[in-house]
Structure formats: C-alpha cells, structure tokens
Amino acid sequence: MSFDIRDISLAPSGQHKIDWVRKNCPLLRSLEEDFSKEKPFEGKRIALSVHLEAKTAYLCKVLAAGGAEMYITGSNPLSTQDDVAAALVEDGLNVYAYYQATEEEYSAHIRRVLSHHCNIIIDDGGDLVNMLHTELVDELPYVIGGCEETTTGIIRLRAMAAQDKLAFPMVMVNDADCKHLFDNRYGTGQSVWDGINRTTNLIVAGKTVVVAGYGWCGKGVAMRAKGLGAQVVVTEVDPVKAIEAVMDGFSVMKMDDAVSVGDFFVTVTGCAGVITTDYFPKMKNGAILCNAGHFDVEIDMKGLREMALSSINQRQNIIGYEVAKDRFVYVLGEGRLVNLACGDGHPAEIMDMSFAIQALSAKYLIEHEGQLSEKLISVPREVDLEVANRKLSFLGISIDVLTDEQKAYLSQA
C-alpha cells in the first residue's frame, strides 16, 4: 500500500461519506456486484485522476472490487477531501493527494501515480495523459488505453490526435449520452449553485446572472439560475448556441455589455481569457465571479491580483479584490471549479450514471486490448444503453420496445 496524504486521523467521516454515496448509487452497486464475481480487471493497474471526493472514491472501490490495483490522485488541488482520501488508504488503495496541494505537489502526485506501470488511465481534464506524453514516455508501453471524463480533457485529446501525438486509445466518456446529457446539464446546474449558495449565503432571486458559455454545462447553470428567480444573460461565441439561448428565454449579449449588469458571473466555456482585466473595472461594486470550467484560466486571476489596489479574505472561499477606489469584485474558490472548490460536486445519483459509463468503458478497453486502431473512441452504444436501461430499472420505470415489424419499417431504405 502506498499513500501520500495529510497526516490526519483516519477518522470514520470519510468512510461514512463513501457509504452515503454507495447507498444512493444503485448503478455502481450493481456493477460492484458484477465485478466482484467477474474480476474483469484482475492483474491490471488503473491510474485515476478525478476530483477526489466521496463519489470518486466509490468508483475506485468498484474498480478495485473488479480486481484492479488502484493508483489515485485528484484532478484539482482544491477538490480533494482529506478524510475521503484517508478512507481509501484505510481500505488498502494507493492514494497520492491532499487538499490545497501546491502546483509542484499536485504535479508530483500525478507523477507518482504514473510511475507504477499502469494499464488503464482514467482522466478528468487530461493531466495524466499529458504527463505521460511529455514527461513519462517510458511508461507509455504499459498503457492499454484510457477514459476521459470531461469536455476540457476531450478538447486536449482532440488536439493531440490531430497532431498525431496520442499514443493509445482514449474513450471519450464525456460524449456519451448518459454522461453529458445528465452530468453536464443537471449535475453542473445543481452543483454550481450549491457551491455558490453555501459559500456566499446570498439570495439569487431578483439578481442578474451572467453565464459565459451555453454548452450543456452552461444550459444547466442558466436553467437553475432561472429557477432560483434570477434574470439570466448568456454570452457566447457560437451563433447557433446563441440562438438556442434566445429561444430558451435568455438575454444574449457580448461580455463587454454584460459586465456592467451582472451580479453573479459564472464562466463555463472550457476556454481561457473569458473575463479579463478589461472587464473588472466595469463591473458593479460587489459583483461575484466564479468559474465552472475545468481549469482556472477562464477568469484572469493573475491579472486581477496584479491590478487590485487591495484584497481581502472576506469569507471562506471568497476573496475580494479592490479594482477601483472602494469598488470590489469577489471571486469564489480562487477561480477554480466552483462546484468542487466550494461544494461537494455533482449529486450522487448523477455521478452514478457518469461513473457507470467510466467503469464499463474501462472494461471495454480491457476486453478489446490490442484491437482498437483508432485513438479517439466513442463510448459504444451498447454501453450507453446498458447504463440507461439499468437506470430506468432502478427508477422503477418501464418503457416500450420496438416490435419486429417496427424495426423492419425503420430499416427500410
């Protein structure tokens, strides 16, 4: 057993959190039962870098039940929960992560995970894959393939594949219907506002919320803001998504116009430089900024710190920056992923579906070792449908099925 975690008591709180997740994740429970019998990962080593809280911990335990030797780290220095990391160590899993790791410590943890000749890579944002290709190339021959959890990671993978730099097949988990349609929309929508509300203790109703980006995550954030009583403004660079936002009932404008009307700003684009130093002085005094994209590059935090006349640690996870005399803007969670830096991430029932896709995709890679010629792999349709059917079953819902005659009709040229 290997570990690198804070020197904290192995208190039962982390185990209790994981147990709560288990009770609310029937899909993963069913896979844990199947994997315990089948042992699909027997003799395999899995490297995992995902936000290290209770839901991720349960995924790790499900994979371990399938015979995997797990090597685990977080995918964000502010999202690791030390008691959960300790609980995994207590269960005999290998963990290299702790809360508020420095950038150097964070990189060292990834490096240590990858030093164990791992066969399957489970990534969230692409940090494992990036280090394998740039720094630890001697580890590449051991890798069968991997799975990427999030939009940002897939953007990085597509760039690598386009340059013919991707050395092994990666399953694009985020693109599965049972992932992005639910996790990105409903999971992000709820968890972002969980993080904002518990951190600020301010009302949302009657305020103006500016949502930067109207992909599936942005749709969820905007929808929940509307449900909380906010007026919602969307900014976009994609004309099709902008029209969609208009037809969903939201105002659409340029960020240069939105900065003067917003009370809350949520960036969720997967891009960099969305809110820059040009915009901070134009914002209302007291405007609240947060990021729901994977990396802390959407809000120009470096520029904000440099231009600020002063700063104040206003409240846990809230720093105020004086951008003009007696005019402050407030940033949540240091501009990192707000739903995890300031909250517990997506609801368990949502991650039950996403992590079921992850687990079955990892199993697919093992079953098809050496048979996959493409580097970017879509989640097999049968995996998506298996997760959807199991979910419906656990919800107690039955649906119609096509008759043979209907199938024949639909297959006609």
Contacts in CASP RR format, 6 or more apart in sequence:
PFRMAT RR
TARGET T0000
AUTHOR 0000-0000-0000
METHOD contacts of the structure
MODEL  1
MSFDIRDISLAPSGQHKIDWVRKNCPLLRSLEEDFSKEKPFEGKRIALSV
HLEAKTAYLCKVLAAGGAEMYITGSNPLSTQDDVAAALVEDGLNVYAYYQ
ATEEEYSAHIRRVLSHHCNIIIDDGGDLVNMLHTELVDELPYVIGGCEET
TTGIIRLRAMAAQDKLAFPMVMVNDADCKHLFDNRYGTGQSVWDGINRTT
NLIVAGKTVVVAGYGWCGKGVAMRAKGLGAQVVVTEVDPVKAIEAVMDGF
SVMKMDDAVSVGDFFVTVTGCAGVITTDYFPKMKNGAILCNAGHFDVEID
MKGLREMALSSINQRQNIIGYEVAKDRFVYVLGEGRLVNLACGDGHPAEI
MDMSFAIQALSAKYLIEHEGQLSEKLISVPREVDLEVANRKLSFLGISID
VLTDEQKAYLSQA
1 89 0 8 1.000
1 92 0 8 1.000
1 93 0 8 1.000
1 94 0 8 1.000
2 71 0 8 1.000
2 94 0 8 1.000
2 95 0 8 1.000
2 96 0 8 1.000
2 112 0 8 1.000
3 89 0 8 1.000
3 94 0 8 1.000
3 95 0 8 1.000
3 96 0 8 1.000
4 95 0 8 1.000
4 96 0 8 1.000
4 97 0 8 1.000
4 98 0 8 1.000
4 109 0 8 1.000
4 112 0 8 1.000
5 82 0 8 1.000
5 85 0 8 1.000
5 86 0 8 1.000
5 89 0 8 1.000
5 95 0 8 1.000
5 96 0 8 1.000
5 97 0 8 1.000
5 98 0 8 1.000
6 82 0 8 1.000
6 85 0 8 1.000
6 86 0 8 1.000
6 98 0 8 1.000
6 99 0 8 1.000
8 82 0 8 1.000
8 83 0 8 1.000
8 86 0 8 1.000
9 86 0 8 1.000
10 86 0 8 1.000
10 87 0 8 1.000
10 89 0 8 1.000
10 90 0 8 1.000
11 83 0 8 1.000
11 86 0 8 1.000
13 83 0 8 1.000
14 54 0 8 1.000
14 57 0 8 1.000
14 81 0 8 1.000
14 83 0 8 1.000
14 84 0 8 1.000
14 86 0 8 1.000
14 87 0 8 1.000
15 87 0 8 1.000
15 90 0 8 1.000
17 53 0 8 1.000
17 54 0 8 1.000
17 57 0 8 1.000
17 81 0 8 1.000
17 83 0 8 1.000
17 84 0 8 1.000
17 87 0 8 1.000
18 54 0 8 1.000
18 57 0 8 1.000
18 58 0 8 1.000
18 61 0 8 1.000
18 84 0 8 1.000
18 87 0 8 1.000
20 54 0 8 1.000
20 348 0 8 1.000
21 54 0 8 1.000
21 55 0 8 1.000
21 57 0 8 1.000
21 58 0 8 1.000
21 348 0 8 1.000
21 351 0 8 1.000
22 28 0 8 1.000
22 29 0 8 1.000
22 58 0 8 1.000
24 348 0 8 1.000
24 349 0 8 1.000
24 352 0 8 1.000
25 55 0 8 1.000
25 58 0 8 1.000
25 348 0 8 1.000
25 349 0 8 1.000
25 351 0 8 1.000
25 352 0 8 1.000
25 355 0 8 1.000
26 352 0 8 1.000
26 390 0 8 1.000
26 394 0 8 1.000
27 352 0 8 1.000
27 353 0 8 1.000
27 355 0 8 1.000
27 356 0 8 1.000
27 387 0 8 1.000
27 390 0 8 1.000
27 391 0 8 1.000
27 394 0 8 1.000
28 58 0 8 1.000
28 59 0 8 1.000
28 62 0 8 1.000
28 352 0 8 1.000
28 355 0 8 1.000
28 356 0 8 1.000
28 359 0 8 1.000
30 390 0 8 1.000
30 394 0 8 1.000
31 62 0 8 1.000
31 356 0 8 1.000
31 359 0 8 1.000
31 360 0 8 1.000
32 61 0 8 1.000
32 62 0 8 1.000
32 65 0 8 1.000
35 41 0 8 1.000
35 62 0 8 1.000
35 63 0 8 1.000
35 65 0 8 1.000
35 66 0 8 1.000
35 67 0 8 1.000
35 359 0 8 1.000
36 65 0 8 1.000
36 66 0 8 1.000
38 66 0 8 1.000
39 66 0 8 1.000
39 67 0 8 1.000
40 66 0 8 1.000
40 67 0 8 1.000
40 363 0 8 1.000
40 366 0 8 1.000
40 367 0 8 1.000
41 63 0 8 1.000
41 66 0 8 1.000
41 67 0 8 1.000
41 68 0 8 1.000
41 120 0 8 1.000
41 362 0 8 1.000
41 363 0 8 1.000
41 366 0 8 1.000
42 66 0 8 1.000
42 67 0 8 1.000
43 67 0 8 1.000
43 68 0 8 1.000
43 69 0 8 1.000
44 67 0 8 1.000
44 68 0 8 1.000
44 69 0 8 1.000
44 119 0 8 1.000
44 120 0 8 1.000
44 144 0 8 1.000
44 366 0 8 1.000
45 68 0 8 1.000
45 69 0 8 1.000
45 70 0 8 1.000
45 71 0 8 1.000
45 116 0 8 1.000
45 117 0 8 1.000
45 118 0 8 1.000
45 119 0 8 1.000
45 120 0 8 1.000
45 142 0 8 1.000
46 63 0 8 1.000
46 68 0 8 1.000
46 69 0 8 1.000
46 70 0 8 1.000
46 71 0 8 1.000
46 118 0 8 1.000
46 119 0 8 1.000
46 120 0 8 1.000
46 121 0 8 1.000
46 122 0 8 1.000
46 362 0 8 1.000
47 71 0 8 1.000
47 113 0 8 1.000
47 114 0 8 1.000
47 116 0 8 1.000
47 118 0 8 1.000
47 120 0 8 1.000
47 121 0 8 1.000
47 122 0 8 1.000
47 128 0 8 1.000
48 56 0 8 1.000
48 59 0 8 1.000
48 60 0 8 1.000
48 63 0 8 1.000
48 70 0 8 1.000
48 71 0 8 1.000
48 72 0 8 1.000
48 73 0 8 1.000
48 113 0 8 1.000
48 122 0 8 1.000
49 72 0 8 1.000
49 73 0 8 1.000
49 74 0 8 1.000
49 75 0 8 1.000
49 110 0 8 1.000
49 113 0 8 1.000
49 122 0 8 1.000
49 123 0 8 1.000
49 124 0 8 1.000
49 125 0 8 1.000
49 126 0 8 1.000
49 127 0 8 1.000
49 128 0 8 1.000
50 56 0 8 1.000
50 59 0 8 1.000
50 74 0 8 1.000
50 75 0 8 1.000
50 122 0 8 1.000
50 123 0 8 1.000
50 124 0 8 1.000
50 149 0 8 1.000
51 74 0 8 1.000
51 75 0 8 1.000
51 76 0 8 1.000
51 79 0 8 1.000
51 80 0 8 1.000
51 124 0 8 1.000
51 337 0 8 1.000
51 340 0 8 1.000
51 345 0 8 1.000
52 72 0 8 1.000
52 73 0 8 1.000
52 74 0 8 1.000
52 75 0 8 1.000
52 79 0 8 1.000
52 80 0 8 1.000
52 81 0 8 1.000
52 84 0 8 1.000
52 85 0 8 1.000
52 95 0 8 1.000
52 97 0 8 1.000
53 79 0 8 1.000
53 80 0 8 1.000
53 81 0 8 1.000
53 84 0 8 1.000
53 340 0 8 1.000
53 344 0 8 1.000
53 345 0 8 1.000
54 81 0 8 1.000
54 84 0 8 1.000
54 344 0 8 1.000
54 348 0 8 1.000
55 345 0 8 1.000
55 346 0 8 1.000
55 348 0 8 1.000
55 351 0 8 1.000
55 355 0 8 1.000
56 74 0 8 1.000
56 84 0 8 1.000
56 355 0 8 1.000
57 84 0 8 1.000
57 85 0 8 1.000
57 87 0 8 1.000
57 88 0 8 1.000
58 355 0 8 1.000
59 355 0 8 1.000
59 358 0 8 1.000
59 359 0 8 1.000
60 70 0 8 1.000
60 72 0 8 1.000
60 88 0 8 1.000
60 93 0 8 1.000
61 88 0 8 1.000
61 91 0 8 1.000
61 93 0 8 1.000
62 355 0 8 1.000
62 359 0 8 1.000
63 70 0 8 1.000
63 359 0 8 1.000
63 362 0 8 1.000
64 70 0 8 1.000
64 91 0 8 1.000
64 93 0 8 1.000
68 120 0 8 1.000
69 94 0 8 1.000
69 116 0 8 1.000
70 93 0 8 1.000
70 94 0 8 1.000
71 94 0 8 1.000
71 96 0 8 1.000
71 113 0 8 1.000
71 114 0 8 1.000
71 116 0 8 1.000
71 118 0 8 1.000
72 85 0 8 1.000
72 88 0 8 1.000
72 93 0 8 1.000
72 94 0 8 1.000
72 95 0 8 1.000
72 96 0 8 1.000
72 97 0 8 1.000
72 113 0 8 1.000
73 95 0 8 1.000
73 96 0 8 1.000
73 97 0 8 1.000
73 109 0 8 1.000
73 110 0 8 1.000
73 112 0 8 1.000
73 113 0 8 1.000
74 80 0 8 1.000
74 97 0 8 1.000
74 109 0 8 1.000
74 124 0 8 1.000
75 123 0 8 1.000
75 124 0 8 1.000
75 125 0 8 1.000
75 127 0 8 1.000
75 294 0 8 1.000
76 294 0 8 1.000
76 336 0 8 1.000
76 337 0 8 1.000
76 340 0 8 1.000
76 341 0 8 1.000
77 99 0 8 1.000
77 100 0 8 1.000
77 101 0 8 1.000
77 102 0 8 1.000
77 103 0 8 1.000
77 105 0 8 1.000
77 106 0 8 1.000
77 336 0 8 1.000
78 99 0 8 1.000
78 100 0 8 1.000
78 333 0 8 1.000
78 334 0 8 1.000
78 336 0 8 1.000
78 337 0 8 1.000
78 340 0 8 1.000
78 341 0 8 1.000
79 336 0 8 1.000
79 337 0 8 1.000
79 340 0 8 1.000
79 341 0 8 1.000
79 345 0 8 1.000
80 97 0 8 1.000
80 98 0 8 1.000
80 99 0 8 1.000
80 101 0 8 1.000
81 99 0 8 1.000
82 98 0 8 1.000
82 99 0 8 1.000
85 95 0 8 1.000
85 97 0 8 1.000
85 98 0 8 1.000
88 95 0 8 1.000
89 95 0 8 1.000
94 113 0 8 1.000
94 116 0 8 1.000
96 108 0 8 1.000
96 109 0 8 1.000
96 110 0 8 1.000
96 112 0 8 1.000
96 113 0 8 1.000
97 109 0 8 1.000
98 105 0 8 1.000
101 109 0 8 1.000
107 131 0 8 1.000
110 127 0 8 1.000
110 128 0 8 1.000
110 131 0 8 1.000
111 131 0 8 1.000
111 135 0 8 1.000
111 136 0 8 1.000
113 128 0 8 1.000
114 128 0 8 1.000
114 131 0 8 1.000
114 132 0 8 1.000
114 136 0 8 1.000
114 139 0 8 1.000
115 136 0 8 1.000
115 139 0 8 1.000
117 139 0 8 1.000
117 142 0 8 1.000
118 139 0 8 1.000
118 142 0 8 1.000
118 143 0 8 1.000
119 142 0 8 1.000
119 143 0 8 1.000
119 144 0 8 1.000
119 145 0 8 1.000
120 143 0 8 1.000
120 144 0 8 1.000
120 145 0 8 1.000
120 146 0 8 1.000
120 147 0 8 1.000
120 362 0 8 1.000
120 365 0 8 1.000
120 366 0 8 1.000
121 128 0 8 1.000
121 129 0 8 1.000
121 132 0 8 1.000
121 143 0 8 1.000
121 145 0 8 1.000
121 146 0 8 1.000
121 147 0 8 1.000
121 168 0 8 1.000
121 170 0 8 1.000
122 128 0 8 1.000
122 146 0 8 1.000
122 147 0 8 1.000
122 149 0 8 1.000
122 358 0 8 1.000
122 362 0 8 1.000
123 129 0 8 1.000
123 146 0 8 1.000
123 147 0 8 1.000
123 148 0 8 1.000
123 149 0 8 1.000
123 153 0 8 1.000
123 170 0 8 1.000
124 148 0 8 1.000
124 149 0 8 1.000
124 150 0 8 1.000
124 153 0 8 1.000
124 294 0 8 1.000
125 148 0 8 1.000
125 149 0 8 1.000
125 150 0 8 1.000
125 152 0 8 1.000
125 153 0 8 1.000
125 156 0 8 1.000
125 294 0 8 1.000
125 295 0 8 1.000
126 148 0 8 1.000
126 152 0 8 1.000
126 153 0 8 1.000
126 156 0 8 1.000
126 157 0 8 1.000
129 146 0 8 1.000
129 148 0 8 1.000
129 156 0 8 1.000
129 157 0 8 1.000
129 160 0 8 1.000
129 166 0 8 1.000
129 170 0 8 1.000
130 156 0 8 1.000
132 139 0 8 1.000
132 140 0 8 1.000
132 143 0 8 1.000
132 167 0 8 1.000
133 140 0 8 1.000
133 160 0 8 1.000
133 165 0 8 1.000
133 166 0 8 1.000
133 167 0 8 1.000
140 167 0 8 1.000
140 168 0 8 1.000
143 167 0 8 1.000
143 168 0 8 1.000
144 168 0 8 1.000
144 365 0 8 1.000
144 366 0 8 1.000
144 369 0 8 1.000
144 370 0 8 1.000
145 168 0 8 1.000
145 169 0 8 1.000
145 170 0 8 1.000
145 171 0 8 1.000
145 365 0 8 1.000
146 168 0 8 1.000
146 169 0 8 1.000
146 170 0 8 1.000
146 171 0 8 1.000
146 361 0 8 1.000
146 362 0 8 1.000
146 365 0 8 1.000
147 170 0 8 1.000
147 171 0 8 1.000
147 173 0 8 1.000
147 358 0 8 1.000
147 361 0 8 1.000
147 362 0 8 1.000
147 365 0 8 1.000
148 154 0 8 1.000
148 157 0 8 1.000
148 170 0 8 1.000
148 171 0 8 1.000
148 172 0 8 1.000
148 173 0 8 1.000
148 174 0 8 1.000
149 173 0 8 1.000
149 174 0 8 1.000
149 354 0 8 1.000
149 358 0 8 1.000
150 174 0 8 1.000
150 294 0 8 1.000
151 174 0 8 1.000
151 180 0 8 1.000
151 184 0 8 1.000
151 217 0 8 1.000
151 270 0 8 1.000
151 294 0 8 1.000
152 270 0 8 1.000
152 293 0 8 1.000
152 294 0 8 1.000
152 295 0 8 1.000
153 174 0 8 1.000
153 294 0 8 1.000
154 172 0 8 1.000
154 174 0 8 1.000
154 175 0 8 1.000
155 270 0 8 1.000
157 166 0 8 1.000
157 170 0 8 1.000
157 172 0 8 1.000
157 376 0 8 1.000
158 376 0 8 1.000
160 166 0 8 1.000
161 375 0 8 1.000
161 376 0 8 1.000
166 375 0 8 1.000
166 376 0 8 1.000
168 375 0 8 1.000
169 365 0 8 1.000
169 372 0 8 1.000
169 374 0 8 1.000
169 375 0 8 1.000
169 376 0 8 1.000
169 377 0 8 1.000
170 375 0 8 1.000
170 376 0 8 1.000
170 377 0 8 1.000
171 361 0 8 1.000
171 364 0 8 1.000
171 365 0 8 1.000
171 377 0 8 1.000
171 378 0 8 1.000
171 379 0 8 1.000
172 376 0 8 1.000
172 377 0 8 1.000
172 378 0 8 1.000
172 379 0 8 1.000
173 179 0 8 1.000
173 354 0 8 1.000
173 357 0 8 1.000
173 358 0 8 1.000
173 361 0 8 1.000
173 379 0 8 1.000
174 180 0 8 1.000
174 184 0 8 1.000
175 378 0 8 1.000
175 379 0 8 1.000
176 357 0 8 1.000
176 378 0 8 1.000
176 379 0 8 1.000
176 383 0 8 1.000
176 384 0 8 1.000
176 387 0 8 1.000
177 384 0 8 1.000
177 388 0 8 1.000
178 353 0 8 1.000
178 354 0 8 1.000
178 356 0 8 1.000
178 357 0 8 1.000
178 384 0 8 1.000
178 387 0 8 1.000
178 388 0 8 1.000
178 391 0 8 1.000
179 353 0 8 1.000
179 354 0 8 1.000
179 357 0 8 1.000
179 379 0 8 1.000
180 216 0 8 1.000
181 216 0 8 1.000
182 350 0 8 1.000
182 353 0 8 1.000
182 354 0 8 1.000
183 346 0 8 1.000
183 350 0 8 1.000
183 351 0 8 1.000
183 353 0 8 1.000
183 354 0 8 1.000
184 215 0 8 1.000
184 216 0 8 1.000
184 217 0 8 1.000
184 220 0 8 1.000
185 216 0 8 1.000
185 217 0 8 1.000
185 219 0 8 1.000
185 220 0 8 1.000
185 223 0 8 1.000
186 220 0 8 1.000
186 350 0 8 1.000
187 220 0 8 1.000
187 346 0 8 1.000
187 347 0 8 1.000
187 350 0 8 1.000
188 216 0 8 1.000
188 217 0 8 1.000
188 218 0 8 1.000
188 220 0 8 1.000
188 221 0 8 1.000
188 268 0 8 1.000
188 292 0 8 1.000
188 339 0 8 1.000
188 346 0 8 1.000
189 217 0 8 1.000
189 218 0 8 1.000
189 220 0 8 1.000
189 221 0 8 1.000
189 223 0 8 1.000
189 224 0 8 1.000
190 224 0 8 1.000
190 346 0 8 1.000
190 347 0 8 1.000
190 350 0 8 1.000
191 339 0 8 1.000
191 340 0 8 1.000
191 343 0 8 1.000
191 344 0 8 1.000
191 345 0 8 1.000
191 346 0 8 1.000
191 347 0 8 1.000
192 221 0 8 1.000
192 224 0 8 1.000
192 266 0 8 1.000
192 268 0 8 1.000
192 290 0 8 1.000
192 292 0 8 1.000
192 338 0 8 1.000
192 339 0 8 1.000
193 204 0 8 1.000
193 221 0 8 1.000
193 224 0 8 1.000
193 225 0 8 1.000
193 228 0 8 1.000
194 339 0 8 1.000
194 343 0 8 1.000
194 344 0 8 1.000
194 345 0 8 1.000
195 332 0 8 1.000
195 338 0 8 1.000
195 339 0 8 1.000
195 342 0 8 1.000
195 343 0 8 1.000
196 204 0 8 1.000
196 264 0 8 1.000
196 266 0 8 1.000
196 288 0 8 1.000
196 290 0 8 1.000
196 332 0 8 1.000
196 338 0 8 1.000
196 342 0 8 1.000
197 204 0 8 1.000
198 342 0 8 1.000
198 343 0 8 1.000
199 315 0 8 1.000
199 316 0 8 1.000
199 317 0 8 1.000
199 318 0 8 1.000
199 332 0 8 1.000
199 333 0 8 1.000
199 338 0 8 1.000
199 342 0 8 1.000
199 343 0 8 1.000
200 288 0 8 1.000
200 315 0 8 1.000
200 318 0 8 1.000
200 332 0 8 1.000
202 288 0 8 1.000
204 225 0 8 1.000
204 228 0 8 1.000
204 229 0 8 1.000
204 230 0 8 1.000
204 264 0 8 1.000
205 228 0 8 1.000
205 229 0 8 1.000
205 230 0 8 1.000
206 229 0 8 1.000
206 230 0 8 1.000
206 231 0 8 1.000
207 230 0 8 1.000
207 231 0 8 1.000
207 262 0 8 1.000
207 263 0 8 1.000
207 264 0 8 1.000
208 230 0 8 1.000
208 231 0 8 1.000
208 232 0 8 1.000
208 233 0 8 1.000
208 261 0 8 1.000
208 262 0 8 1.000
208 263 0 8 1.000
208 264 0 8 1.000
209 222 0 8 1.000
209 225 0 8 1.000
209 230 0 8 1.000
209 231 0 8 1.000
209 232 0 8 1.000
209 233 0 8 1.000
209 262 0 8 1.000
209 263 0 8 1.000
209 264 0 8 1.000
209 265 0 8 1.000
209 266 0 8 1.000
210 232 0 8 1.000
210 233 0 8 1.000
210 234 0 8 1.000
210 235 0 8 1.000
210 255 0 8 1.000
210 258 0 8 1.000
210 259 0 8 1.000
210 261 0 8 1.000
210 262 0 8 1.000
210 264 0 8 1.000
210 265 0 8 1.000
210 266 0 8 1.000
211 218 0 8 1.000
211 221 0 8 1.000
211 222 0 8 1.000
211 225 0 8 1.000
211 232 0 8 1.000
211 233 0 8 1.000
211 234 0 8 1.000
211 235 0 8 1.000
211 250 0 8 1.000
211 266 0 8 1.000
211 268 0 8 1.000
212 234 0 8 1.000
212 235 0 8 1.000
212 255 0 8 1.000
212 265 0 8 1.000
212 266 0 8 1.000
212 267 0 8 1.000
212 268 0 8 1.000
212 269 0 8 1.000
212 274 0 8 1.000
212 275 0 8 1.000
212 298 0 8 1.000
213 234 0 8 1.000
213 235 0 8 1.000
213 236 0 8 1.000
213 241 0 8 1.000
213 267 0 8 1.000
213 268 0 8 1.000
213 269 0 8 1.000
214 222 0 8 1.000
214 234 0 8 1.000
214 236 0 8 1.000
214 238 0 8 1.000
214 241 0 8 1.000
214 242 0 8 1.000
214 244 0 8 1.000
214 245 0 8 1.000
215 241 0 8 1.000
215 268 0 8 1.000
217 268 0 8 1.000
217 292 0 8 1.000
217 293 0 8 1.000
218 234 0 8 1.000
218 266 0 8 1.000
218 268 0 8 1.000
218 292 0 8 1.000
219 248 0 8 1.000
221 266 0 8 1.000
221 268 0 8 1.000
221 292 0 8 1.000
222 232 0 8 1.000
222 234 0 8 1.000
222 245 0 8 1.000
222 248 0 8 1.000
222 250 0 8 1.000
223 248 0 8 1.000
225 232 0 8 1.000
225 264 0 8 1.000
225 266 0 8 1.000
226 232 0 8 1.000
226 250 0 8 1.000
230 264 0 8 1.000
231 251 0 8 1.000
232 250 0 8 1.000
232 251 0 8 1.000
233 250 0 8 1.000
233 251 0 8 1.000
233 252 0 8 1.000
233 253 0 8 1.000
233 258 0 8 1.000
233 261 0 8 1.000
233 262 0 8 1.000
234 242 0 8 1.000
234 245 0 8 1.000
234 250 0 8 1.000
234 251 0 8 1.000
234 252 0 8 1.000
235 252 0 8 1.000
235 253 0 8 1.000
235 254 0 8 1.000
235 255 0 8 1.000
235 258 0 8 1.000
236 242 0 8 1.000
236 245 0 8 1.000
236 252 0 8 1.000
242 252 0 8 1.000
245 252 0 8 1.000
246 252 0 8 1.000
255 274 0 8 1.000
255 275 0 8 1.000
255 279 0 8 1.000
256 278 0 8 1.000
256 279 0 8 1.000
256 282 0 8 1.000
259 265 0 8 1.000
259 275 0 8 1.000
259 279 0 8 1.000
259 282 0 8 1.000
259 283 0 8 1.000
260 282 0 8 1.000
260 283 0 8 1.000
260 284 0 8 1.000
261 284 0 8 1.000
262 283 0 8 1.000
262 284 0 8 1.000
262 287 0 8 1.000
263 284 0 8 1.000
263 286 0 8 1.000
263 287 0 8 1.000
263 288 0 8 1.000
264 287 0 8 1.000
264 288 0 8 1.000
264 289 0 8 1.000
264 290 0 8 1.000
265 275 0 8 1.000
265 283 0 8 1.000
265 287 0 8 1.000
265 288 0 8 1.000
265 289 0 8 1.000
265 290 0 8 1.000
266 290 0 8 1.000
266 291 0 8 1.000
266 292 0 8 1.000
266 338 0 8 1.000
267 274 0 8 1.000
267 275 0 8 1.000
267 289 0 8 1.000
267 290 0 8 1.000
267 291 0 8 1.000
267 292 0 8 1.000
267 293 0 8 1.000
267 298 0 8 1.000
267 299 0 8 1.000
268 291 0 8 1.000
268 292 0 8 1.000
268 293 0 8 1.000
268 298 0 8 1.000
269 293 0 8 1.000
269 298 0 8 1.000
270 293 0 8 1.000
270 294 0 8 1.000
270 295 0 8 1.000
270 298 0 8 1.000
271 297 0 8 1.000
271 298 0 8 1.000
272 295 0 8 1.000
272 297 0 8 1.000
272 298 0 8 1.000
273 297 0 8 1.000
273 298 0 8 1.000
273 299 0 8 1.000
273 300 0 8 1.000
274 298 0 8 1.000
274 299 0 8 1.000
275 289 0 8 1.000
275 298 0 8 1.000
275 299 0 8 1.000
275 300 0 8 1.000
276 300 0 8 1.000
276 303 0 8 1.000
277 300 0 8 1.000
277 303 0 8 1.000
277 304 0 8 1.000
277 307 0 8 1.000
280 304 0 8 1.000
280 307 0 8 1.000
280 321 0 8 1.000
280 323 0 8 1.000
280 329 0 8 1.000
281 323 0 8 1.000
281 324 0 8 1.000
281 327 0 8 1.000
283 323 0 8 1.000
283 329 0 8 1.000
285 326 0 8 1.000
285 327 0 8 1.000
285 328 0 8 1.000
286 327 0 8 1.000
286 328 0 8 1.000
286 329 0 8 1.000
286 330 0 8 1.000
287 329 0 8 1.000
287 330 0 8 1.000
288 329 0 8 1.000
288 330 0 8 1.000
288 331 0 8 1.000
288 332 0 8 1.000
289 299 0 8 1.000
289 329 0 8 1.000
289 330 0 8 1.000
289 331 0 8 1.000
289 332 0 8 1.000
289 335 0 8 1.000
290 331 0 8 1.000
290 332 0 8 1.000
290 333 0 8 1.000
290 335 0 8 1.000
290 338 0 8 1.000
290 342 0 8 1.000
291 298 0 8 1.000
291 299 0 8 1.000
291 335 0 8 1.000
291 336 0 8 1.000
291 337 0 8 1.000
291 338 0 8 1.000
292 337 0 8 1.000
292 338 0 8 1.000
292 339 0 8 1.000
293 337 0 8 1.000
294 337 0 8 1.000
296 334 0 8 1.000
296 335 0 8 1.000
296 336 0 8 1.000
296 337 0 8 1.000
298 335 0 8 1.000
299 331 0 8 1.000
299 335 0 8 1.000
301 331 0 8 1.000
301 334 0 8 1.000
301 335 0 8 1.000
304 321 0 8 1.000
304 323 0 8 1.000
304 329 0 8 1.000
304 331 0 8 1.000
305 311 0 8 1.000
305 321 0 8 1.000
307 323 0 8 1.000
308 321 0 8 1.000
308 322 0 8 1.000
308 323 0 8 1.000
309 322 0 8 1.000
309 323 0 8 1.000
309 324 0 8 1.000
309 325 0 8 1.000
310 321 0 8 1.000
310 322 0 8 1.000
311 319 0 8 1.000
311 320 0 8 1.000
311 321 0 8 1.000
311 322 0 8 1.000
312 319 0 8 1.000
312 320 0 8 1.000
312 322 0 8 1.000
312 328 0 8 1.000
313 319 0 8 1.000
313 320 0 8 1.000
314 320 0 8 1.000
314 330 0 8 1.000
317 332 0 8 1.000
317 333 0 8 1.000
317 334 0 8 1.000
317 341 0 8 1.000
317 342 0 8 1.000
318 330 0 8 1.000
318 331 0 8 1.000
318 332 0 8 1.000
318 333 0 8 1.000
319 330 0 8 1.000
319 331 0 8 1.000
319 333 0 8 1.000
319 334 0 8 1.000
320 328 0 8 1.000
320 329 0 8 1.000
320 330 0 8 1.000
320 331 0 8 1.000
321 328 0 8 1.000
321 329 0 8 1.000
321 330 0 8 1.000
321 331 0 8 1.000
322 328 0 8 1.000
323 329 0 8 1.000
332 338 0 8 1.000
332 341 0 8 1.000
332 342 0 8 1.000
333 341 0 8 1.000
333 342 0 8 1.000
334 341 0 8 1.000
335 341 0 8 1.000
339 345 0 8 1.000
339 346 0 8 1.000
346 354 0 8 1.000
352 391 0 8 1.000
353 387 0 8 1.000
353 391 0 8 1.000
356 387 0 8 1.000
356 390 0 8 1.000
357 379 0 8 1.000
357 383 0 8 1.000
357 384 0 8 1.000
357 387 0 8 1.000
360 383 0 8 1.000
360 386 0 8 1.000
360 387 0 8 1.000
361 379 0 8 1.000
361 383 0 8 1.000
364 380 0 8 1.000
364 383 0 8 1.000
365 372 0 8 1.000
392 398 0 8 1.000
392 399 0 8 1.000
402 410 0 8 1.000
END
